């Protein structure tokens, strides 16, 4: 499996595409005006404690107060004590917190007091003693071997715990020791700074997006990292020399005339990821609908009819859809609850095969996912961990005309609204004449199909009604002027 990372840098934003066998699998975008917050550590101040919700709001210097749940407070999470949050936190209290989820929509950032610092091979947990292993390392013998190896490198009087990352499997003892030293120095710097900085202040900022990719994403399967900015390329070379020497040979400064993302057709993929409809190669298609609470995916056969029979056609469409859905979830960075409406299948064997295909497809996802299987209604329920805004929320905003509905009232509907409003205005106010200002299509309908209705209303209220086209008006907008 060939993997490649493309990094496109401009002064305004950095975009990264993860490629697999020439096909983009994941997109990440970070803008200079709104840098990512996950991993940042702040000295915050508690502004409100909510015992009923077992949570608190903490001001960390952002536009909105951040949210801290009792389960993410170190003193509340003790298995033996289980202290309520009001006994641990109070208003005005200074507290060191780390962002674990970006502000999404109207919600503030999600916080924890369980500090963790990520290195290339290890994650340091300075307030815990636990030694854990990445869930991606599934073989128990390997997990135990990595634990034993790390414990052999750590001093007897060590402070804090560690999580062993997947990339540590190929790391040498020298690389692990260097990671341990870097993490300990970073934690000392954070502790020292937390004492001197004022409240609502950033103490520690995680690496920028390109460096995080080198630290978190690069693996043995990654063949090349192409960067189209000489400045960013040099920074990544310097970073690799210090912390990720294995990445050095994979870094390439792209200097071609064609834009990097155009060369790999990434711009087209971004446009497709903005679309509600996703075409499948077979002729079937998917429909994605994203709401604040959940995302729904509808699978349709479309023009695909090449199966032996209807059952076979449906089965093949669902198998292809399972692969495409997993990729689209990564591309669009959709998280939370996801409901998939596969085409109904009669045979349990087919349902099991589609579910298995979906499980395999999401196994490559770096975000934590869970699939609950088919419900009695034939829907598949799954979850995907959401730590940052979806691609659509980063690149788009709700339509100013339809307010995010995705639909407009027809010209006929607006005509009838105008007729009702004219009657309302005529009864409420004494006017010599009423003038309607509306969009061209609406005025055209009032002069044509609804001209008789307008004439009848004018006779009924005994007042003339005039019409005026306003090209700048949206189809649903209109005004009634009393003359």
N, C-alpha and C positions, 0 to 999 in steps of 0.2 A: 504494500500500500504506500503510494507516494504522497507525502504531505509537504506543503509549501505555505509560507506566510508572506503576505504582501502588505507593506506598510506605506501608506500614502500620507504625506505630511504637507500641510499648508499652515500659514500663520494663524488661521482661524480654527482649524480642526485637524485632528489626526484620525485616519480611518484604517482599520486593519481587517484584512480578509484571510480567513483560514481555508486553505484549499486542500482537497483530497482527490487525487487522481484527476486533476484539472477542473474539478467542480467545487465551487465555493460552498462551504458548509456552515460558516459562522462569520458574522460581521460585528465589529465593535467600533463605536464612534465616541470620541471624546473631544469636546469643544473647549477652546481657550476660555470662553466666557462662563463655562459651567463644568469645571473639572470634576471627575468622579470623587466621591467622598468615602466609599467603602474602604475600611482599613485605617482611616484617619483616627487619631486619638486627640481628644479635647479635654480641657479642664472646664467642665460644665457646672451649672448651678441649678438645683432643683427649684422649679417655679410652681409646681403643683403636684400633690400626691392624691391619688384616687383609690382609696381603700376598696371601694365596691368593684373596681376593675382590676385591683391588684397591679396597678401600674403608676407611672409618674411621667410628668413632662419635664424635660431638662432643656434649658437654654444653652446653646453652644456657640452662639454668634451667627446662626443662620437666620433666614427670613422667618421661618416657622420653628417653633419649639419642637424638639425631637422627642420620640416616644421610647420609654424604658419600661419593659414588662418585668414583673417580679421574678419570672423564670430566668431573666438575664441579669439579675442582681446577685453578686457573689454571696452575700450574707443570707439571701433568701433561699438559695438553692441547696443549702446543706441538708442532706437526706435525713439527718437526725433531728435538726432543729425546726426546719420548715417555718421560719419566722415570717409573719405578714410584713408587707412592704412598709406599712406605716410605723413599724418598730425599727426599721433600718434606715429609712430616708425621711427627711423633713424639709419643708420649704426653706430656701435660703442656703441649704447645705451644698458645699463644694464637693464635686465627685469627678473622678477620672473615668471617662467613657470612651468607647470605640464604636464607630459606625459599622453596622452589619447589613444595613439595607438603605439604598438611596431614597431620598424623598420621591414619592411616586404620586402623581396627580395632586390631590389636595392634602395628602398625608405627609407628615414630616418624616425625617430620617428615623430609622429604628436603631436603638443603641444597645450596648451590653457593657457591663463592668468586667466581664471575663476577657481580659486583654490577651490578644494573640498577635505574634509578629511573624510574618512569613519570610522564610529564607528560600533558597533554591531547593534544598533537599529536606529541610525540616521546618516545622512551625513551632515556635517557642511559646509556651504557656507559663509565664512567670509566676502566676498566682496558684498554680496547681502542681501536683507531683506525678500526675498520670503520664504514662508512656503509651501512646496510641499508634495505630498504623492506618494508612489510607484505606478506605473501603474498596478501592479499585484493586488492591492486592488481595485476592480472594483465597489463595491457597494457604491453609493454616500453617503449614510447615515453613513457608516463606515468611509469613508474618512473625512467627516466633523467632526465626533466625535473624531477621532485621532488628527485632527488639533486643535480642541478646547482644548483637553486634554494637548497637548504640550504647547499651548499658556498659559495655566493655570500654568504650571511648570516654564516657562521662566520668568526671571526678566523683569520688565517694561523697563529698560534701556538696554535691550539686544542689542548686536552688531552682525549682520550677520543673515543669514537665515538657514533653515534646510530642508532636505528631509526626510520624515518619511519612514523607510524601512518596508518591510513586517513583519519581525520578531518582530516589536514593538507592534503588536496586542496582544501578550502574555506577554509583559514586564510589570513589576510593576513600580510604580512611582519612587521608589528608584533606580531601574535599569536605567530608563531614565535619572534621575538626575545625576547618576554616569557617564553615557555616555556623557552628556552635559559637565560635569566637565572635563572629559578626553579630549574631543575635544577642549575645550577652552584652556587647558594647552598646548596641542599639537600645536595649532595655535600660541600661545605666544612664544613657543620655536622656531617655524619656523621663525616668524618675527624677533626675536632677532638674530638668527643665520644668517639670510639673510643680515644683516647689516655688519657682521664681515667677512664672507667668501669671498674669491676672486671670480672673474668671472669664468664661465665654471666649477662650483663646485656643487656637490650634497648637497642640504640643508636638505632634508627629504626623507627617504627611506620607502616605504610601507612594511608591514609585509611580512615575507617569506611565501611560498606557503601553508604549513600546517596550519599556524596561520590564513591566509586569508580564508582557507576553514572553519575553526571553526567560524570565524567572519561572512562570507558571505553566506555559504551554509547550515550550520546546522539548522535544523528546527524541529518542533514537530514530523514529520514523520520519522526523522532519529533515528534509533534504536541503532546503534553502530558505533564507529569509531575505527577501528583496526590499530595499529601502530606497525611496526616490528622493530623499533629502540628504545632502552631504553632511549637514550639521548633525542631524539625528543619527546618521550612520556612524559618525565619529564618536558620538556619545555612547552608542550601543557597543562599539569596539572597546571603548574605555571601560564600560560596565562589564563586558564579557571578560576582559583581562583580569578584573578584580574578583568577579563572583560567578561567572559562567564560562569558563575557558573552553568548554566543549562547543559553545555556540559560535566561537570565533571563526572557524572554518566555514560556517554556513551563512555568514553575513555577506551580502552582495549589495554594492551600491549601484542601483539601476540608473543609467544615464541615457536611456533611449529617448528618441524624439517623441514617440507616442506616449501619452499619459499612461502610467502603470495600470490603472484600473480599466482603461479602455482596451489595453492590450489583452487583458484576461476577461473582458466582457463583464466586469464587476458592476459597472454602472447599470447595465441592463438587468442584472440580478437584483439590484437595489430597487429599481422601478417595479419589478415583478413582486418583490416582497412588500411593496406598498399596496398591491392590488388585493381586492377582496376575493377574486377568483384565481385559482391556480390550475393551469392545464396539466394533465397527465399525458405522457407520451402515447399511451394507448388510445387516447381520445376521451377518456373520462376526465373529471375535474373535481376540484375541492372548493368549498366556499368557507372562508374564515370570517367569523364575526367576533369582534373583541368588545367586551363590556368591562365595567369596572370590577365586577365580581368574578367573572369567568370568561373563558373563550370557548366558542363552539366551532366544530369543524364538521361540515356536511359532505359526504362522499356521494358522487353521482357517476353513473356509467357514461353519460354523454353519448358520443357517437361510437363507442367501443362495442363491436358486435362480433368479434372474431372467435369467441369461445365455441366449444362444441354444442353447448346449449345455454339457456338462460342462467342456470345455476353456475356453470363454468365461467361464463362472462362476469358474473357478479363476484365470484371468488377471486378471479385474476385482477379485477379492478380494485378490490379491497386489499390484496397483497401489495399492489403497486402503491396504493394510497398510504399504506402503513409506512413505507419507506419515505415517501414524499412528506408526510405529516411530520415525522421526526426531524427531517432536514429543515422544514419550514419553521418549526418551533425554535430551532437554533438560530436560523437566519433572522427571524422576527423578534427573537428573545422574548417569547411569550411565556408568562409564568402564572402561578396560582392554579386554580382549578380549570381543567380542560376537559370538555365533553366531546367525544367523537361519535358521530352518527354514521357508522359504516352501513353499507347497503345490506338489508336483511338477508341472512343466510339460514337455510333450513337445517343443515347438518352440523352437529356439534364438532365433528372433526375439522371442518372448514373454519369454524369460529376459533377453535384452538390454534390452528395454523396461522390465522391472521393475528391473533394475540401474540403468538410466539415471534412472528415477523416484526411486530411493533416493539416487543421487548428487545430484540436484537438491534433494531434500528436506534433506539434511545440509549442503548448501553454505551455508545460512544460519546454521549452528551456529558460535558463537564459539569453541568448543573445537575443537582440531585433530582431524580424523577421517581415517581411511584405509579404503578398501573394497578388498578383495582379490578380489572376484568369487566365482563359484560354484566350490565344490570338486567333485571327482568324485562325492561323495555327494549333491550337490545342495544343500549348505548354503552360505550366504553368510558369509564371515569379514570382520569389520571391527574397527577399533580406534577408541577415543575417548579423548582425553587426560583423565586424572583428576588433579585438583589438590586436590579437597576431598571430604569424605564425601558419599555419595549422600543423597537426600532421606529415604529409608527409614531409613538409619543415624542421621540427625539426629533424626528424629521418633519412631522406634520402638526397641524392644529385643527380643531373642529371648524367645519365650513361655516362662514359667517352668515350664509343664507339659510341653510337647513339646520344649523346649530348642532351638527353631528348626527342628525337622524339618518342622513343618507338618502332622503327623499324630499321632494317638493310637492306642495299642494298644486293640483292642476289649475289651469287658467279658469276652468268652469267653476271649480270650488271657490276660487277667489272672487269670481263674478257674483256668486250667490252671497258671499260674505259682504260684498259691497252693497248689494241690494238691501240686505238686512240692516246694514249700518246707515244707509240713506233714510230708511223708514224711521230708525231710532232717532237720528239727528233731526228729521223734519218734525217729529212729535215733541222733541225736547226744546228746540230753539225756533225762533221766528226769523226766517231768512227769506230774502227775495229770490235767491237761486242757490242751488247746490252744485258744486263742481267736483268731479272725481279726478284725482291724479293717480295714475297707475302705470304699470309696465306695458310696453307695446302689445304684447300678446293678449293681455287682459282687456285692454281698450279695444283691440280688434274684435274680440269675442263679444264685447258689449255692443259694438256697432253692427255685428253680423248675427250670430246665432241667438244672442240674448237681447237683440234690439227691441223685440216686441215686449219682453219682460220689463225692460227699462221704460218703454213708452207707457205701459200700463201703470207702473209705479209713479211716473210723473203725473199722470192723470189723477191717481188716487190721492197723492199728497198736494195736488194743485199747485205745484211749483216746477219750474223748468230745471232740467238736469243737464249740465254740460260735461264734456269729457276732455281730458288733456293728457297727452302721452308724456311720460317721464322716462327717458331711455336709461337713466341711472338707477331706476328702481329695480329691485329684485322682484321676481314673479309674485311673491307672497305679500309684497309691500304695497300699500295704497294710503291715500289721504283723502278726506272729505273737507272741502273748503266751503264755508258759509259766506255767501256773497250778499 
